Every structure is written in C-alpha cells, then in structure tokens.
C-alpha cells in the first residue's frame, strides 16, 4: 500500500482549486469516515461514509503545505499538498494507522484503587546512550483505571509513579515497573501491534520498597534567616518529571532531610530553583545523586545565596561573515539576552542561578527573529552538552563562547518509491550520529530533496508516512532496519546523492 | 468506661495527673456513612503525625470500629478511605484530604489554627490517672458522586482531548467578591467552576468526573476538530447541547450517584472580523524588530477564562475567524521591547485602544484602528512604621483578556513615588510585589485609589485627572509593633 501525493494544480491566475481524495484504514483498507482534514488554516472538511473528502484550497501560491488527517482511534497523519502552477490534480489516497492502546488498573496492597501518574516508556537513544524515555503518559482515575492511547506499534514498558498524589501514598510507594519491580531489569516489555488494545494490565503496588536518601544542608555563614527551607528531590534526565518530592528543613534545627522509598535512578536535590527566576538574596542549591542498590546517607547539600552576575562572552561565526544585528539569549528563567557587539563580544547582565539553553538570534526587519544553528557552546572552558548550561554555583569569572555553525551543508536524498507512482509521498528522517532524531521532510515520487544540515555523521532513512518520528530514535527499530539506514558522512557544501529504500514497521 | 471530660473540665484535676513514665494517647472510633449513619466495614484508617509521614494503619471491623494506641500526646492527621467514599468536604474544592485530630492533654490544647491542614475532627477525650489520653471519635465518609459521559464531535465521532468543565450556581459570599467566577448572573448569583479530576476526554471521547458531592451541576465541553486548539467553528457546548449557560440543563446528582451525560459539541460558523492597527500619526517611527501588535476580542462579561476568538496578526493586519454574533470589546495594543532584550516579560505597551464592536451575521472588515498613547497612573508606596524601604514592582493588567506580560515597573525605595506608563485601558487590576530579604516577607497591606480600596479589585482607566494610587507595604517589624 502506498501513500499518495496530494497534488493541486493551482496558479495564482486560476480560480481556487479543490483537493479530493479518500482515506482508508491501513490494516483493512476500509474507508474511514469522520476524518478531519485540514491544512494549516481554515477551512477544513470531514470524510464521508465512503472515506471521501473534498477540501477547497485555501491558498494560492506555489508553496508546499502540510495537510493533516486526524481521527480518534488513528495516529495523526500528515501529507503534503504542492500547489504548483499547471500541475494536474491527483486523487489522493491516504492510509491511517490505527492507534494501539494499553490499559489496566493500579491498586495498593489492600486492593484499594491507587491514584497515580502512569507512564509508558521505551528505550531510545539519547546522546548516544540507550535509555528509557517517556513515550506517553496518563493517570489512574478514582477506580485505579488507566488508559494510554495514541500509540504506534512497538515495545513499551509501564511505570507507575505514585510519588505525587495520594495523601498518605506520598512517600509510601516507590515507582514500580510492570509487572512488579523497582529496577529497569525487572520491567517486562509490552509489545503492541498497530491497532492492538492491550488490556487488563494489573499492578498491585507494595509499600515501603526502594531506598532511603538522607543528608543535611550546609548554609552559607552570612545566611541569617530561620525560615523553613524546602528541599526537593526530582528525577534527573529523561523528558519529563516522573518523580518529585519535597522535604522541609529547619535552619535552626539539625538541617537534615530524609526521603523513604525512592526507586533506583538518577535524581537531583534542589533548593530554591524552579522553572521561574530565582529572587536575589534567596537560597539555591543543586546536587545530582544516583540511587542504585542501597540507601544513601550523609549527603551534603551546599546552599548559596542567589546574586545576579554578569557573564561575558564571545560569538564566533564558523562561516566568517556575520549578520548585522545579533543577540545572544539564554532561554530559561527570564530568558536574559544581550546584543552582540561589532567585535563579537557580549555581556549577559544580571543572570540569576538557573538552567538555561544558549541561543542566538538575528534581529530582522520583519520582526521575526531568525535563530541560528550552533556548532558549539562552551561555558567556563567546557563544552555544554545540548547547549544547556546549569548556573548553580557562583560563576567566578567564567565566560561563554558560542560558535555559530556554517549551515551550508546540503545532503541530496531520494526515496526509492514505486517508480510507476510519481505521486507517492514518502518521508525522509534524519538522525544524528548519537541517535537523536532531528527532523523529517516529505518527498514525492523520485523527487530529490536537499537536507540542510551541519557537517557531520548522520543516519537517514525513508519511511512510508509521517508517523515514524516516534521510532526514529528507537534503537531496536534502527537495528532492525540498519541496512536501509546508511550512515552518511556529510561534508560542508554539496554532497553526493543518497538513495533510500522506503521502509515500514 | 473512663469518665469523659469536656473541654471545660477543671484543669486542677488534669495537672495533678502527673505521669510516672511518658504518657501516651489512644484513639478509637467508628467510620460511618454520613448519609445513612450505617457503619462502614473494611475501611482503611490512616493516622500520622504529619502529612507524608509513614502512617499507622487500621481496618474497620464489621461494626466500622477502629483503634490506634501508643500514640504521642500531639496533633495527628487522620484519614479514612473505602472505595466509592471520600472524606467530607464542600464544592468547589477538590477531593478533601486528611483532617487533624488533637490528642494533647486538654490543658495543653492551643488554638485550632495550630493544626496546619484542617479545622480538626471532633473528639471526646478522657485522661487516665497516669496521664494517658483516651479519645473517641466518629469519622464520617461520604459516598461520592460521579458524572461520566462521552463527548462527540458535530459529526458524531468521538472527540478526544475535549476540555470538561463542571459548574455550580451560587451566591457570591461577602469577602469573596474578587474570586474568579465564570459568569455573573442577573439575579446576583454567580457561576463557579468545580474541580473535576481527569477533566479531558480520552481517545474514545469518554470522561469521568469523580469525587463530587451531591448537588446541581452544569457541564460544559469544549473541543476542537483535530489536534491543537484553534479558532474552529466548534463551540463550547453545555449539556445537553446548549451554547449558553442560561440554556444549559442542570444535572441533579444525589449522594453516591453515578450519572451519565453525553454531549455532542455544536458547530456554528461565525464571521470574520478584520482590520488594521496603526500608531498615532504623531508617533515616532516604530522599529519593527522590536514591536509587537496585540489584539483580543472578548465578550463584555469575560473574566479571561471563557472561550474567546483568537486573532492572527501579520504586518499590522489582524483577523479573527469564526466570531459569533454579539457585543465584544476589542483591545489592541502596540508593545515595544527593550533594545537589548528578548525577555518575554520585557515588553512595554506604547499605544492602545479599547473599542466596543457589535458583530452581526456578516463579516466585519476594515476595522482600521488608530491607537493612542496609553494613560499613566501616578502614586506613592509607603512602608508601615519600622519597615525599611524595599523595591516594589508594579504591574497593571487588563481584566478578562490575555495580555502580553509587560515589563513591571520597579519602584525605587527612595521617596516611593511612581508613574506607571502605558496603562491598559478599561477594566484593570494593579499588582504590587515587594522584593524582600530572605525570611522577612513584606506584604501589601493596602492599595487605595483616592481612598477607595482597589487591592484585588477591578478599576477603570483612564483615571480621573489628579487621581492617585497609594500602596501601603508592611513587614514583620510592623506586625510585632502592633
């Protein structure tokens, strides 16, 4: 089965044209009614009982627009409509992938329904490391029932994270993997096929598992307050907060904190730093901890008093010439920024402690600031992974060095679709050498697409539709299709054409 | 059976009971159904010294009886649970939590406010000759109600991700005038939102609002075709299919009842409202790289949390799609950000306009609005006696419509006089935040406008000529001085 191009012949001089086609179920081929079809702007239409749609074109240019196909029970599908003058209209046939669903119940040791966040995780490559990442999440209701929908076929792991929630549940239960266990190794994979509903997963959590984390805070000598200090324990890494617990510490007491029933994993102890700005004069601290097979005691959490600091830096253009008006911005609390001088230097003023991501913007006349791709961000002489800088200790004269990439590398790619169907749409996915999924572009027939990227090593692959983003950093998926995913060494400038066989799950 | 003492028992007797070893407390009681008075067997009762502490657990027997002993003479927190029940509480709060129980010697009992989390459970206490406290109580549980249903699109397909809201109707209580309400009704009552757990529909369009007390509810579903929330012609729809609160059908929920209320979201195409924004002719030329145009269209009664049309603004042209007929306020502003800043909170409003717009059944085009310089507010910050001056930031935000988070004015402590520039037009509120040293919280005691209290209150701008705002800030020193 194939996905087809939505081609619309449209020239600005011609009257508005329409987009016609049919939407079918990928597994059964049956027409799907009630599918909502739209471009990025109004109007929209709904498929009829025969899965047919008719969308009046809202645009009249030669650009390529995304078209979305959305219906409950199916994975959101995207295709493209190219409005090229003189191009003939093709009848579009869109295949929707039925969603998979995982559902079940969570109860406590007495069989009472447990209200808790529930997550489905999958192994993904993150900066070259294979680790469990949250793919989807939900929460149990008053009956302890959960239902996680919108899944593509794949291998998942279930984790219940009752750290937050129930009044006396807080701290009583550690996070557990399905079917029962604290450790990743005990997690049983849940394999789901497209359209499958895996039901009846039942977890009964045991109280008082996991490990104890304890320690005390160390206050700066000049800190004279006796107000209660809140210390937080949050899971570190991953793409969402699974776990967050607080403890209150009395500065005039023994300054100690304890958490019970913490599952193995990477965490961070925090004082005074949330997502918003830290107020000048308040306390802050961060300490990464790794919980493995035993209790952690005697932790020393050293607190500092937040003061604004100025951070000098330099912006370097790998490509040489730089635009006229540039700014450097630290995305994060308050997102402070600074204008870059003629010599490339800048001073970020009044920076408060926090976690920031460095970026640069060109100030354009249109009012839309153009971001640049960064080759490297170095803070205090060290490379900042993922452009992220954690300013959680007094900086002591550290400076920032940002190198803007020469983004002129182009990799021409072509999907080897059925040659008899010049209208077939495929999607090209780009994954960097560390396994991080970067982006995808649509292509049709044997059209050659030029991917703009930085010089370096990449894996590229072509897939039948737009739903492979969830799989593009899945090491199992990548391994299964390795022969159709060449590792390409991209040089600056233009590169040789890469031809890709179109794969499917 | 030990003799029960009331709270007024002679203290002499209590103090004479000097324990030879560390005295303990015990508590026993029954868990009953609040509506029927019947005992609840198999309920789990938890007792802990503090929220988050490892609790002691007990299960009620066939008579609903439970008991804890060997407890410290202290305030504890108690919680009972059984499937289908919840601790008593009143809407619109969400699921009630534990309640405190005071097991101290009556003589040591302090004010109820010592209990941090609740007003406390009524207990009958007696003290033995060795100083041990014996307490008896009754824990009432309420069978909670549930409203479930299915949300479908105007085309009959399940509508995932629809936002469910439950409302109740009631009087505005004295002192709560500034609490957010959904809508003020002509009879002086207001519509309040009620917490609904799991408040969006799942992939099948199904929703479930649990932990509800008995009462009269109104249900509203707000959904969108496809993913993402955008200006579609789907309308927020009240059960069973009404487009306004007045036409909504109430849902009567009895104690412990589970009722089903399906809603098919209505579709109603509106018209397009479009126009162009310009700065006053006398204004200096604007730097487009630092300028943002902002325009909102809200119904007159809006408190900012009801569905409003959203605009796209491009090259000073604005378009609202699918606007329903009615009367609206159109608020437009031109903001400028500081030359060196991308901070989202760093925008300064320069020009603005507030205009009433009547939308009928035809498109409204060519709303060319020439914005005017925005008014100013003059005022002064005073600190109560004994409080050293600290900087105070001030912000004025319009009521009922979204607004760019503009750069707050930091009032220097010297003199305390300020001039707030670029104040939005119409109904606004003023927010003042003192910047205080660690552990010495300053607070805003009063905000007055020519003697009228405007703290947490709406007021109209522009202010009359000569009007001024006075902000009084207190600190711990001023509290102890009182």
Interface residues (C-beta under 8 A of the other chain):
Chain A: X33 X34 X36 X38 X42 X44 X46 X68 X70 X71 X72 X73 X76 X99 X101 X110 X112 X113 X139 X141 X142 X143 X147 X149 X150 X167 X168 X170 X171 X172 X208 X223 X224 X225 X226 X227 X260 X279 X280 X281 X282 X283 X305 X325 X327 X329 X334 X335 X336 X337 X338 X339 X361 X363 X364 X365 X366 X367 X369
Chain B: X44 X46 X48 X51 X52 X54 X55 X59 X79 X81 X83 X97 X98 X144 X146 X153 X155 X156 X157 X158 X159 X160 X197 X198 X202 X203 X204 X205 X208 X210 X211 X225 X226 X227 X231 X232 X288 X289 X290 X291 X292 X321 X322 X339 X340 X341 X342 X343 X344 X345 X435 X437 X438 X439 X440
